[in-house]
Amino acid sequence: MLPKKYYDDIFLAKVLTRNNLRVRNLKKTIWCFARGFLPYEYNWYDLATNDYRNYVPTRNSYQNRSLNGSYNAILGNKLLFEKHLKATIKGVAGLHVIESIGWIENGFLHSLHTDVIRGDLYSLMQLLEKNDLVLKPVEGDGGVGGFIIRKIDGQLFIDNCRVEWEEIFDRLRNLDGYLIQERFNQKGFSNIIYPGSVNTMRIATMIDPVTRNPFIAYAVHRFGSESSVFMDNVNQGGITALISLDDGRLGKGLRCSFTDSTKEEFKFHPASSMPIFNEQVPDWTAVKDRILKMAGRLPYLKYVGWDIILSDNEIYVLEGNVSPGLGLIQMLKPMKEFPLAWSFFKHYKYVE
C-alpha cells in the first residue's frame, strides 16, 4: 500500500521491530521512516543537529542491493564465495581466503577437508583437540546465527555455555545450511588491541562508473568486546573505528546500542586497555594495493563490503557483503565526506 519510493521489505521489517519502535517517539520515528533512516540512526548520526542529506539512507541502500545483478549470488552464498574467490585471487601475494572444512545440510555432514569424515558428526571431536570450531549460516550476515564450539581442559562449550557432547550432537543434526570453519588464530596488530575475538576490517570497494577502475570507498576496523563475546560485529556489541584512507590511522573507537541508540567513545579498548585512537594499520599501502588488485579481478561486483582479517603481514578475506550496512561507517563520518563514494552513490541514485 506504500508508494514505491517508501517501500523495501528488509527496511520495513527492521523499522517494525520492537526495539526500533521504542527507540524514538512516534513523531521522530515517522520522520526517520519518511527519509529512509532506521529510528536508532537518528541518534547514531546526530540527526537532530547534522544534515540528514549528507548521509545515505538505509532504505535507499537496501533498494539498490541488486546493483551487482545476478553476480550477487557470489556474495550471498558463503560457500560459493569461498570457491569463486580462491580461484580469482590466485597469484596475489599476501592475499588469502578463509575456507570452510565442512558443511551441514539437513543434519548431514559434508566434508570439505581431509580431516572431516563425510556423514560422521563425531569426527568433529578430533578437530576440537586442536582448535575451536566456528559454525555460521551459509547465507546471512551480521554474525546472526553463528556460534562457536570449544574444548577447554576436557570440557565442551557452545559459546560460553558448558555442554555435553550429546547436546552438541543434537544441535548439529538439527542444522541446515551451516558452514564449519576452524577458528582463525589472528596475530599482530589487530590481535594485540583485543585478543578476545578475530578483529576484522570492513573495506568497501566500488567500480567507478566512468573510468571502470576499482577504488576503496571507505574503511573501518572492528574489534570485539566483552559484550560481543567471540565476534566483532557492531550489532553484537563490537567496537568500530574509522581507518584513514590516506595513512591507515585509526580514529576513536565507537560502540552504539541498537536497543536504546546510546553511544560510547573510546581512545583505548575498554577490555584490553590497549590504544585504538591514532594507531596505524601496518603496511596500509600494501593492504590497499592487495584489496584493489582483488576488486580489479571482479569488475562485475560493482560494490562490495569486504570483511578482511589482518594477521601479521598477511590479509585474509572472510566474507564479501551485498549492500553492506552503512551504520558502522556513517556513525563515524557522513558519507558525503567520502567524495568518490558519494559520487558513486549519486550515479546509482542512492542519494539525490
N, C-alpha and C positions, 0 to 999 in steps of 0.2 A: 504493500500500500504506500510505501515511501517513494518519493521522487528518486529517480535512478542515482542522482549525484549524492544522495544521503545514505544510500544503501550499500552495505557489504556484509556478508553473512558472518565472517570472523569478527569484524569490528563490532557489529550489533550484539553478537553473543557476549563479547567482552564487556561492553557497556552495561549489559543487563545482569552481570554477576552481582552477587550480594555486596562484595567488597567495594566495587565501583560505585554502586548506587548509594552507599552510605558514606563515601569519602567526602562528598560535597553536598551542599544543599541543592534542592531541585532546580533553582534558577541557574546556578553555575553548572550543574550537570547538563541542562538544556543548552547553555552557552557553549560548552565543550562539544557536545554532540553536533550542534549546528556547524561548527568549524572543523570537525573531524578529529578532535582530540579525545582521549580517554580521560575520565574525571580526575584520576590521580596525577595526570600530566599537568594539570593546572598549577599544582604546587611544584612538581618536579621542574618545570620550565619557568616558574615565577611569572605566570601569565597575567597576574594582577598588575605587574609593572612592565614586563617585557612585551614587545610587539609580537603577537601570535603569527604575523605574516612572515617572520624571519625563521619559522620552523616548518618542517614538512609534516603535515597532519598524518596521524596514524592511519586513518581511514583511506587517505589517498595512497599511502604506501601499500596497503592491502589490495586496493583496487587495481594496482599496477603489478601484482605478483605474477601475472602472465607475461611479463616483459621478455623473458627468455624463451617464450613459446614452449614447444614440445621438449626442449632441452632441460626444462625444469625437472624432468624425470630423473636426470643425473643427480640433482641436488636433493630431491625429495625422498630418495631411497638410499640409505647409508651403505648398503651392500653394493649396489650398482655404482655408487660414488667411489668406493674404495677401488673397485676393479678398474673403472674407467680412468681414475686419476693416476693410479700406479703406472699404467701404460703411457699416459700422457706426459708425466713429468720425468720419465726415464732419461737419464743423462744430465739432469740439472744437479750440479754438485751441491751437497749440503741440504737437499730438499727431499723429504720422505713423506709417506702417507701412513697413518696408523691403520693397521689391518686387523680384522677380527679373526678369531681362531675357531669360532663355531657359530651356529645359527639354529635357533629353536623354532620349529614350525608345528603348531598344534601339539606341543609337548614332545615332539621328536627332535633329537639332536642330530644336526647335520655337521659333519666335520669339515673345517677349513684349514686344518693344521694336522701334522702327523702325530702330535701328542693328544689329539682328541679322537676318541673312538666313536665312529658313527653309530647312533642309536643307543649309546651307553652313557646315560647321565652320570653314573657313578665314576666314570673316567675323569670327571672334572675334579674329583677329590685329590687325585695325584698332583694336579696343577696347583691346587691350593697349598701344597707343601712348599712351593717355590714363590708364589706371588698371589696377590688378591685378584679376584675376577670382577670385572665390571660388566653389567648387563644393561642394555638400553634398547628401546624400540627401534626397529628398522626405519620407521617413519616417525616424524615428530621432532620437536626441538625444545630448547629451554631447559633441558635436563629432566623434563616431565616423564615420569615412569621409570627412570633409571634407578638402579641400586647396585650395591657392591657387596660381594661375599668375601669374608676374610677368615683366616685361621690364625689365632694368636695363642701361643702356649697351649696348643692342643684343643682350644675351644673355638667353636664356629660362631660367626656373627653375620647377620644381614644388616648392613649399615652399622648402627651401634647396639643392635639388639642381639643378645645371645640366643642361639637356636641350636637344635639338634639336627643332624644330617637329614633325618626323615622329613623334618619341616622344610629344609632346603629342597629336597627332592620333590615334595608335594607342590611347592611353589613353582619349580622349574617345569614340571609336567603339565602345569596349567597355563604356561606361557604360550603365546603365539606371535610370531614375527619379532623375535628378540635376537640381537647380536650379543656375542660373548667376546670380550677383549681382556687381555691381561692388563692390569693396572700399570700405566706408564710411570717409570721412575725418572722424574724430571731432575735435571742437575743445573747448577749455576744460578744465574741472576734471579730468575723468577722464583725458584725454589728457596733461595736464601731469604727473600722477602716474606714468604709464607710457605712453609714445608707441609702444611696440613692438607693440601689439595694440589691437583695439577692445575696450574695457573696459565690461562691462555690469553693470547692477543686476538681481538676481533679486528681484522684488517679487511676493509671493503675495497674491492676493485671495480672499476667501471670501464667500459669501452667507449671512448669518445665518439659521439655520433658523427662528427665531422672528419676527424683525422683517422678514425678507426684504430687508434692506438690505445693500449691499456694505460690506466693511471690509478694511483692509490687515492681514494676519495677521503677517507678518514681512518683513524686507528685508535683503539683504546686497549689498555691492559687490564685484565680482570684478575682478581685474587679471591680465593676462598676466604672464609671466616669461620669462626666457631659456630655461627648460626647456620651456615650453608653446608657444614659437615665436610664431605669429600668433593663438593662441587664448587665452581666459581661463578655459577650463573647468577645474574643480578636478581632474577625472580626467586632465587633460593636463599637470598641474603648475602650474596657476594658483593665485593667492592670493585668499582671501576675507576680508572684513572686515564685521562686523556694522554695520548702519545703525540708529541710534536712531530709533524711530518718532516720537518727540516732536520732536526738533530736527534730525535728519538728520546727526548727528555719527558719524564712523566709529570703531569700536573698533580694536584691534590687528589687523594682517593675520596670517593663519594659512595655512600650506601643510602639507598632510598627504599622506603617501605611501600609495598603495594596496598597494604590494608588501611593505613592512615595518611599516606603520602608524605610522611616526615622524612627529613634528610639529615645525614651525619657526614661531616667532612673530616678527613684525616691527613695529616702530614706523615704520620707513622702508622704502620699496620697495628690495629688495636690488639691483636693477639700476640704477634711476634715482637712488637716494638721496633721493627726494622723500618728505616726510612722509605717512603714512597715518593714524596714530593721532590722533584728536581733530580731524581735518579735517572740514569741514562741507559736505555736498552743497548746492550753491547753490539757492536758491529751493525748498527742500524742501517747504514748504507747498503751493506751486503744483504741484510734481511729484505729490504725493499727491492733490491735487484732480483732476488730469487722469486719473490712474490710476483713481480711484473713479468718475469720470464714465464711463470706458470700461467698467468692470466692471458699472456700473448699467445699461448698454445691452445687457449679455449675461447676464441673470439665469439663463439656462439652463446657464451654466457656473459651477457652484457652487464650484469650487476650481480655480484656475489658478496656475501659477508663470510669471509674465511675465518675459521677458528684455528689458530696457529699456536703450537707449543714450541717455545724456545728452550732448548736444553744444551748447555754449553754453547758450542758454535754451530750446532745443527738445528734445523727447524723441521717440524713435523706437522702435517696438515691433519687435523682431527675431523673437521666437517666443513661443508660449504652450505650456506643458508640462502634460501629463496626469500626475497623481500625481507631482509633482516630487520629485526626490531631496532628502531632508531632512538628509543628511550635512553639506552646506555651511553649514547654519544650526545644527544640533544640536552640531557640533563646537565652536561658539562659545558656545552657551547652550541649556540644556534647554528643550524645547518647553513644558513646564509653566509656564515663566516668561513665556509669552505667553498671558495669561488668555483672551482672546477666541478665539484659535486652539485652545487646549486644550479649551474648551467645545464648539467645532465638532467637534473630533476625538472627543470623548466622545459627542456626539449621534449621530455616524455610526459609532460603535463601532470607531474606530481604536485606542482605549485603553479599558480597563475603568473 
